[in-house]
Structure formats: structure tokens, C-alpha cells
Amino acid sequence: MMSEEENTPPSQRTIAVIDDDLGVRAALCNLLDSAGYRHCSFDCGEDFLTSTCLPVAACAIVDLNLPGMNGFELAEQLRLLRPDLPVLFISAQAAALQRQRATDMGLALLAKPVDADTLLVLLTATLLYGPP
């Protein structure tokens, strides 16, 4: 049986944005608003893990360079708590090692500044078909 969130059209699902940069968070939330998505946002992974957004999020957009728990560590925690939750990584320092680690985890990594169209296409595909 599908949950209420799974019955919701992809563009109306809740997307979690976890990034310590207020400007990036605001820009991503504005983009999600304009595309018809609901969102919740956090400046660190620890806050997302203890939030009411965690159980309802359909996808998490996660910066790799977070204070405290980094993006990879957050993704590992999410695999334990919400193995069904797709994660899309973003980073201003998307070096080869980070790209390889994301690939090894089976997750996409987009370089900042994130192209809005690319993010929305990837997000839509992820919600419809699962992680890339």
C-alpha cells in the first residue's frame, strides 16, 4: 500500500534542502517554489535528522561541506533512517575524490552554482524513477 506522500504528484512532494549557506538555501527554495514543490530547509544535517520534515521528505538536496556532520555522513545516516529517501549532492568543491565517493554511493553530485534546469530535471527523474 502506498503512503499519502507516494500518491502525491512529484511536483507537490516535500523536498529537503540542507546547506549551511543561507543564500544557496534561499535560492534553492525559491526554485522549488517556482516549480511547484514544497520544501523544508536546514543549515546542518543534525537539524534535518531531528525534524518533522525527515519522515515526509521525498528527496534531500544535500551540500557536501556542512558544519558538523558533512554531506556524506548525513547520507549514510539517512540510509539507516530512511533508506527510501533519494539524496542529491551539491558542492562548490566537487573534486574528483568527492565525485568518485558520490558515484560509489550511487548518488548524483552537482557542482555549484547549480544549473536550475539540470537540478529540476534530475529531481523530477529521481522522484519518478528513483536515484540516478
Secondary structure as GFF3:
##gff-version 3
##sequence-region A 1 132
A	DSSP	alpha_helix	4	7	.	.	.	ID=ss1
A	DSSP	three_ten_helix	10	12	.	.	.	ID=ss2
A	DSSP	beta_strand	14	18	.	.	.	ID=ss3
A	DSSP	alpha_helix	22	34	.	.	.	ID=ss4
A	DSSP	beta_strand	38	42	.	.	.	ID=ss5
A	DSSP	alpha_helix	45	49	.	.	.	ID=ss6
A	DSSP	beta_strand	57	63	.	.	.	ID=ss7
A	DSSP	alpha_helix	71	81	.	.	.	ID=ss8
A	DSSP	beta_strand	87	91	.	.	.	ID=ss9
A	DSSP	alpha_helix	96	104	.	.	.	ID=ss10
A	DSSP	beta_strand	108	111	.	.	.	ID=ss11
A	DSSP	alpha_helix	116	129	.	.	.	ID=ss12
###
